[in-house]
Amino acid sequence: MDRPTRAAYADGMTHKALAEILTKYGDGRQSGARVDLPPAMETTLFVAFADEGLVIDRVRSLELGAEFAVASTARGDRFVLLYEDVRAVRFGHGGSTAPGYER
């Protein structure tokens, strides 16, 4: 199956949009260029990475620069992202550490 061209998608994420999404829907607290996300909120970023997708889970904070963002995870990993490569943000509330879905 052929992939749609980049032009088939809407314009990429912007600095302003990402900041608003994180604070409005993720209960993030913005202090200057940094947005801290509460530990109870399971935040996942979906990012375009070449022809594949990159999933960054357990995001705890983002430093929002002019051209790019730096996502820090609960494991201490840091990812540098271009805003236009961020495709989606997922928020969830963790209740269990067991794998799979709860019923």
VEXPA-651835 format. One record per residue: residue in three letters; y negated, x negated, z negated of N, C-alpha, C in turn; residue number from 1. Coordinates in Angstrom, 3 decimals, padded with zeros to 6 digits, always signed. Each point is the difference from the previous one (the first is absolute). Example, Ala and Ser with C-alpha at 12.3 -4.5 7.8 and 13.67 -1.06 7.14 Angstrom:
REM residues 2
rest,n.Y,n.X,n.Z,ca.Y,ca.X,ca.Z,c.Y,c.X,c.Z,nr
ALA,+005.690,-013.190,-007.800,-001.190,+000.890,+000.000,-001.200,-000.900,+000.000,1
SER,-001.050,+000.350,+000.720,-001.190,-000.820,-000.060,-001.090,+000.770,-000.730,2
END
This chain:
REM residues 103
rest,n.Y,n.X,n.Z,ca.Y,ca.X,ca.Z,c.Y,c.X,c.Z,nr
MET,+001.170,-000.849,+000.000,-001.170,+000.849,+000.000,-001.232,-000.894,+000.000,1
ASP,-000.930,+000.297,+000.869,-001.236,-000.770,+000.073,-000.944,+000.417,-001.116,2
ARG,-000.659,-000.985,-000.565,-000.989,+000.277,-001.043,-001.322,+000.400,+000.648,3
PRO,-000.734,+000.937,-000.621,-001.320,+000.323,+000.523,-000.922,-001.205,-000.149,4
THR,-000.962,-000.087,+000.874,-000.952,-001.105,-000.078,-000.890,+000.187,-001.222,5
ARG,-000.650,-001.096,-000.412,-000.893,+000.063,-001.162,-001.093,+001.044,+000.203,6
ALA,-000.444,+000.184,+001.221,-001.051,+000.969,+000.290,+000.460,+001.435,-000.257,7
ALA,+001.321,+000.215,-000.076,+000.521,+001.335,-000.242,-000.232,+000.435,-001.439,8
TYR,-000.251,-000.947,-000.904,-000.253,+000.303,-001.397,-001.493,+000.163,-000.234,9
ALA,-000.334,+000.644,-001.091,-001.407,+000.121,-000.377,-000.531,-001.381,-000.367,10
ASP,-001.318,-000.095,-000.094,-000.594,-001.257,-000.419,+000.608,-000.436,-001.324,11
GLY,+000.007,-001.317,-000.231,+000.589,-000.544,-001.208,-000.762,+000.379,-001.255,12
MET,+000.623,-000.301,-001.113,-000.590,+000.239,-001.311,-001.281,-000.826,-000.125,13
THR,-000.945,+000.493,-000.750,-001.242,-000.729,-000.252,-000.109,-000.337,-001.488,14
HIS,-000.884,-000.918,-000.307,-000.263,-000.396,-001.388,-000.359,+001.230,-000.839,15
LYS,-000.928,+000.779,+000.513,-000.476,+001.184,-000.721,+001.115,+001.025,-000.205,16
ALA,+000.789,+000.251,+001.039,+001.080,+000.988,-000.102,+001.058,-000.437,-001.000,17
LEU,+000.402,-001.271,+000.037,+001.022,-000.486,-000.922,-000.490,+000.083,-001.444,18
ALA,-001.238,-000.379,-000.255,-000.557,+000.078,-001.351,-000.008,+001.445,-000.497,19
GLU,-000.389,+000.921,+000.862,-000.046,+001.410,-000.398,+001.399,+000.560,-000.257,20
ILE,+000.953,-000.348,+000.835,+001.381,+000.460,-000.184,+000.550,-000.497,-001.335,21
LEU,-000.208,-001.276,-000.299,+000.538,-000.586,-001.230,-000.624,+000.601,-001.249,22
THR,-001.297,+000.284,+000.036,-000.659,+000.534,-001.189,+000.167,+001.511,-000.132,23
LYS,-000.033,+000.709,+001.105,+000.084,+001.463,-000.057,+001.423,+000.507,-000.202,24
TYR,+000.953,-000.582,+000.706,+001.372,+000.501,-000.057,+000.934,-000.860,-000.847,25
GLY,-000.364,-001.257,-000.216,+000.855,-000.892,-000.772,-000.495,-000.266,-001.400,26
ASP,-001.050,+000.707,-000.419,-000.581,-000.182,-001.334,-000.415,-001.444,-000.256,27
GLY,-000.339,-000.710,+001.075,-000.436,-001.385,-000.135,-001.388,-000.096,-000.599,28
ARG,-000.255,-001.109,-000.671,-001.306,-000.259,-000.597,-000.633,-001.168,+000.739,29
GLN,-001.146,+000.257,+000.628,-000.663,-001.043,+000.780,-001.065,-000.685,-000.833,30
SER,+000.064,-001.323,+000.005,-000.987,-000.835,-000.670,-000.422,-001.061,+001.000,31
GLY,-001.159,+000.198,+000.607,-000.438,-000.904,+001.058,+000.903,+000.156,+001.211,32
ALA,+000.577,-001.100,+000.455,+000.875,+000.023,+001.175,+001.467,+000.191,-000.367,33
ARG,+000.298,+000.128,-001.279,+001.395,+000.108,-000.457,+000.325,+001.433,-000.396,34
VAL,+001.179,+000.468,+000.432,+000.505,+001.307,-000.406,+001.296,-000.236,-000.757,35
ASP,+000.028,+000.407,-001.279,+001.202,-000.105,-000.822,+000.693,+001.349,-000.031,36
LEU,+001.315,-000.023,+000.196,+000.787,+001.224,+000.014,+000.805,+000.087,-001.295,37
PRO,+000.104,+001.200,-000.589,+000.712,+000.129,-001.275,+001.491,-000.297,+000.164,38
PRO,+000.619,-000.623,-001.003,+001.427,-000.332,+000.072,+000.898,+001.218,+000.185,39
ALA,-000.425,+001.161,-000.507,+000.818,+001.208,+000.140,+000.038,+000.511,+001.437,40
MET,-000.967,-000.432,+000.822,-000.066,+000.428,+001.396,+000.748,-001.010,+000.857,41
GLU,+001.030,+000.459,+000.685,+000.740,-000.874,+000.912,-000.687,+000.057,+001.356,42
THR,-000.703,-001.065,+000.347,-000.774,-000.046,+001.238,+000.705,-000.896,+001.006,43
THR,+000.163,+000.505,+001.215,+000.649,-000.731,+001.081,-000.923,-000.014,+001.205,44
LEU,-000.149,-001.171,+000.617,-000.773,-000.135,+001.229,+000.954,-000.170,+001.175,45
PHE,-000.276,+000.679,+001.085,+000.755,-000.139,+001.240,-000.910,-000.706,+000.993,46
VAL,+000.444,-001.170,+000.462,-000.841,-000.878,+000.792,+000.690,-000.350,+001.312,47
ALA,-000.758,-000.034,+001.096,+000.535,-000.445,+001.286,+000.195,-001.509,-000.067,48
PHE,+001.153,-000.455,+000.471,+000.317,-001.428,-000.014,+000.747,-000.307,+001.289,49
ALA,-000.724,-000.517,+001.001,+000.563,-000.251,+001.338,+000.599,+001.309,+000.517,50
ASP,+001.258,-000.010,+000.428,+000.652,+001.208,+000.495,+000.736,+000.754,-001.098,51
GLU,-000.115,-000.474,-001.212,+000.685,+000.612,-001.136,-001.022,+000.558,-000.974,52
GLY,+000.487,+000.604,-001.049,-000.864,+000.470,-001.067,+000.285,-000.784,-001.266,53
LEU,-001.013,-000.199,-000.806,+000.132,-000.691,-001.270,-000.300,+001.010,-001.094,54
VAL,+000.910,+000.106,-000.974,-000.180,+000.905,-001.128,-000.294,-000.853,-001.226,55
ILE,-001.151,+000.229,-000.617,-000.389,-000.734,-001.196,-000.008,+001.002,-001.151,56
ASP,+000.972,-000.128,-000.895,+000.102,+000.953,-001.094,-000.491,-000.608,-001.309,57
ARG,-000.186,+000.870,-000.983,-000.445,-000.374,-001.348,-001.338,-000.747,+000.026,58
VAL,-000.920,+000.494,+000.817,-001.334,-000.602,+000.095,-000.769,+000.344,-001.273,59
ARG,-000.590,-001.014,-000.615,-000.754,+000.184,-001.247,-001.502,-000.150,+000.186,60
SER,-000.418,-000.788,+001.007,-001.439,-000.141,+000.234,-000.250,-000.441,+001.430,61
LEU,-001.199,+000.277,+000.471,-000.448,-000.458,+001.307,-001.400,-000.565,-000.127,62
GLU,-000.198,-001.168,+000.582,-001.325,-000.591,+000.129,-000.485,+000.368,+001.401,63
LEU,-001.096,+000.713,+000.086,-000.486,+000.496,+001.276,-001.107,-000.905,+000.525,64
GLY,+000.332,-000.835,+000.966,-000.978,-000.877,+000.628,-000.649,+000.692,+001.178,65
ALA,-000.888,-000.692,+000.680,-000.703,+000.579,+001.144,+000.942,+000.242,+001.179,66
GLU,+000.895,-000.928,+000.269,+000.880,+000.084,+001.170,+001.465,+000.247,-000.347,67
PHE,+000.385,-000.281,-001.248,+001.410,+000.123,-000.379,+000.109,+000.358,-001.470,68
ALA,+001.207,+000.399,-000.407,+000.280,+000.327,-001.402,+001.143,-000.885,-000.478,69
VAL,+000.032,-000.273,-001.299,+001.093,-000.750,-000.613,+000.675,+000.929,-000.997,70
ALA,+001.267,+000.345,+000.277,+000.768,+000.882,-000.875,+000.842,-000.842,-000.943,71
SER,-000.067,+000.302,-001.289,+000.816,-000.674,-001.010,+001.013,+000.997,-000.544,72
THR,+001.245,-000.444,-000.150,+001.071,+000.886,-000.445,+000.372,-000.284,-001.452,73
ALA,+000.827,+000.874,-000.552,+000.480,-000.161,-001.372,+000.868,-001.246,-000.138,74
ARG,+000.589,-000.467,+001.086,+000.830,-001.206,-000.032,-000.813,-001.276,+000.121,75
GLY,-001.304,+000.135,+000.181,-000.863,-001.163,+000.129,-000.179,-000.482,+001.429,76
ASP,+000.549,+000.728,+000.969,-000.187,-000.344,+001.412,-001.409,+000.400,+000.430,77
ARG,-000.541,-000.742,+000.966,-001.307,+000.341,+000.581,+000.138,+000.039,+001.510,78
PHE,-000.550,+001.046,+000.605,+000.050,+000.200,+001.438,-001.419,+000.135,+000.523,79
VAL,-000.339,-000.741,+001.044,-001.302,+000.109,+000.646,+000.161,+000.919,+001.205,80
LEU,-000.793,+001.056,+000.053,+000.146,+001.040,+001.014,-001.310,+000.233,+000.733,81
LEU,+000.088,+000.190,+001.296,-001.160,+000.485,+000.754,-000.033,+001.514,-000.151,82
TYR,-001.186,+000.550,-000.175,-000.114,+001.445,-000.210,+000.635,+000.793,+001.133,83
GLU,-000.185,-000.452,+001.235,+000.530,+000.759,+001.139,+001.521,+000.004,+000.057,84
ASP,+000.657,-000.882,-000.765,+001.467,-000.022,-000.026,+000.595,+000.926,-001.053,85
VAL,-000.808,+000.485,-000.934,+000.496,+000.921,-001.027,+000.170,+001.366,+000.646,86
ARG,+001.223,+000.511,-000.022,+000.306,+001.272,+000.662,+000.013,+001.180,-000.959,87
ALA,+000.465,-000.227,-001.235,+000.105,+001.108,-000.949,+000.092,-000.550,-001.417,88
VAL,-000.325,+000.880,-000.954,+000.121,-000.317,-001.417,+000.810,+001.128,-000.631,89
ARG,+001.022,-000.373,-000.774,+000.812,+001.022,-000.691,-000.199,-000.162,-001.506,90
PHE,-000.189,+001.132,-000.677,-000.133,+000.008,-001.448,+001.135,+000.825,-000.583,91
GLY,+000.578,-000.478,-001.082,+001.055,+000.728,-000.695,-000.082,-000.296,-001.482,92
HIS,+000.683,+000.801,-000.756,+000.054,-000.214,-001.450,+001.427,-000.350,-000.359,93
GLY,+000.201,-001.213,-000.462,+001.347,-000.454,-000.356,+000.446,+000.609,-001.307,94
GLY,+001.228,+000.486,+000.009,+000.541,+000.561,-001.225,+001.300,-000.652,-000.391,95
SER,+000.600,-000.701,+000.959,+001.302,-000.593,-000.240,+000.082,-001.322,+000.733,96
THR,+000.775,-000.908,-000.550,+000.206,-001.275,+000.676,+001.301,+000.010,+000.796,97
ALA,+000.721,+001.125,-000.031,+001.263,+000.101,+000.729,-000.271,+000.142,+001.498,98
PRO,+000.845,-000.604,+000.826,-000.197,+000.142,+001.451,+000.336,+001.422,+000.450,99
GLY,-000.582,+000.382,+001.121,+000.286,+001.302,+000.576,-000.977,+001.064,-000.458,100
TYR,+000.336,+001.220,+000.283,-000.887,+001.116,-000.308,+000.539,+000.766,-001.192,101
GLU,-000.920,+000.477,-000.802,+000.400,+000.831,-001.143,+000.087,+001.447,+000.447,102
ARG,+000.854,+000.727,-000.647,+000.174,+001.417,+000.350,-000.651,+000.884,-000.996,103
END
